[in-house]
Amino acid sequence: MVNIRQGQLIGDHFGLSENGFGGEFLYVGRIAILAQHTLDDAFVHDEDFPRHRSPYGIRSVKDAIVHIMISISNMTAAQARALRFVLMDIDDTLTTEGKLPAESYAALWKLHEAGLVIVPITGRPAGWCDLIAREWPVDGVVGENGAFVFWEEPKGRHLKSLTNPSAVRNDAPELTRVLERALVEIPGCRPACDQFARLYDIAIDFAEEEPRLPLSDALRIKKICDDEGVRAKVSSIHVNAWMGNYDKLSMAITWLAARFGYSDERDRNSVIFVGDSPNDEPMFAHFPMACGVANVRRYESMIMHMPAFAASREGGLGFAEIAETILSLRGCEHGNGAHDTQRERT
């Protein structure tokens, strides 16, 4: 994370004027991230950078724009009040060390009671998502990295689902080969303990249970997936592999549009997504109000588009910090009776 003083120091390091990169660095970074501007919209360009390494690992305007995360404490009241949808990863975003803390679960309830639309976006399996859609204070849940979404109709409590048409069941030969190769070539990896509940992907565990393998082994598993022509993403605990042409972002947009009349062009600033790992990058890159819990910094070398904001705490406590910031800025702590208007469906 680069704070305001570090932004000034980076400008000094590159020998740029106070009214150029140094004095306006965080401002340019925020505008570029929050408005999804192109580099041409910034007034500082790569040719202004001397060709030597920054002490902060930033060597170009592009690096600066995509890697800076601003403290969640810098979110404005106007930004918070504009929010309608709160999307979040589960593992190591809502959870801490594999457990769901009281603080993050309570934060879900508070956000729900404030009338916001709550949707976990996860790599976890269909079996888990069935339970989450039925028993958590959520409006739906996207599972298996975008293969499907489950939600419960409020009248009659009937569970509904939408599946991506390109999703392929996880007994496909290509996925079988990936698993067989991984088990042979990366000693210690294993099928995820929740594999029995999955429909469309395989999850290879490298860090959920012991032995915990290094991230380099996860990248080797992903390379096997690439070699076999299989889509794959690395989470904080698993490498997920699947065959269909989808991801977390595509299903989230599709379902929000169908269910709530969401327009990506019009409503992107009404979405906040909270995540922690490389498989969240499509969401980080797309949503201007994306946030990371503090442990997202572990993956800075693997994520080109970091979120715009970051919590100071990790995991579930970081999510609770983000939720409390949003609620405080919106002027509500335990809900404001707005749930009927916020959750209006088409």
Secondary structure as GFF3:
##gff-version 3
##sequence-region A 1 346
A	DSSP	alpha_helix	4	13	.	.	.	ID=ss1
A	DSSP	pi_helix	18	22	.	.	.	ID=ss2
A	DSSP	alpha_helix	23	34	.	.	.	ID=ss3
A	DSSP	three_ten_helix	39	41	.	.	.	ID=ss4
A	DSSP	three_ten_helix	46	48	.	.	.	ID=ss5
A	DSSP	alpha_helix	61	67	.	.	.	ID=ss6
A	DSSP	beta_strand	70	71	.	.	.	ID=ss7
A	DSSP	three_ten_helix	72	74	.	.	.	ID=ss8
A	DSSP	alpha_helix	77	81	.	.	.	ID=ss9
A	DSSP	beta_strand	85	88	.	.	.	ID=ss10
A	DSSP	alpha_helix	102	113	.	.	.	ID=ss11
A	DSSP	beta_strand	117	120	.	.	.	ID=ss12
A	DSSP	alpha_helix	126	135	.	.	.	ID=ss13
A	DSSP	beta_strand	141	143	.	.	.	ID=ss14
A	DSSP	three_ten_helix	144	146	.	.	.	ID=ss15
A	DSSP	beta_strand	148	152	.	.	.	ID=ss16
A	DSSP	beta_strand	159	163	.	.	.	ID=ss17
A	DSSP	alpha_helix	173	185	.	.	.	ID=ss18
A	DSSP	beta_strand	190	191	.	.	.	ID=ss19
A	DSSP	three_ten_helix	195	197	.	.	.	ID=ss20
A	DSSP	beta_strand	201	205	.	.	.	ID=ss21
A	DSSP	alpha_helix	215	227	.	.	.	ID=ss22
A	DSSP	beta_strand	231	234	.	.	.	ID=ss23
A	DSSP	beta_strand	238	242	.	.	.	ID=ss24
A	DSSP	alpha_helix	248	260	.	.	.	ID=ss25
A	DSSP	alpha_helix	264	267	.	.	.	ID=ss26
A	DSSP	three_ten_helix	268	270	.	.	.	ID=ss27
A	DSSP	beta_strand	271	275	.	.	.	ID=ss28
A	DSSP	three_ten_helix	278	280	.	.	.	ID=ss29
A	DSSP	alpha_helix	281	286	.	.	.	ID=ss30
A	DSSP	beta_strand	291	292	.	.	.	ID=ss31
A	DSSP	three_ten_helix	294	299	.	.	.	ID=ss32
A	DSSP	beta_strand	309	310	.	.	.	ID=ss33
A	DSSP	alpha_helix	315	330	.	.	.	ID=ss34
A	DSSP	alpha_helix	339	342	.	.	.	ID=ss35
###
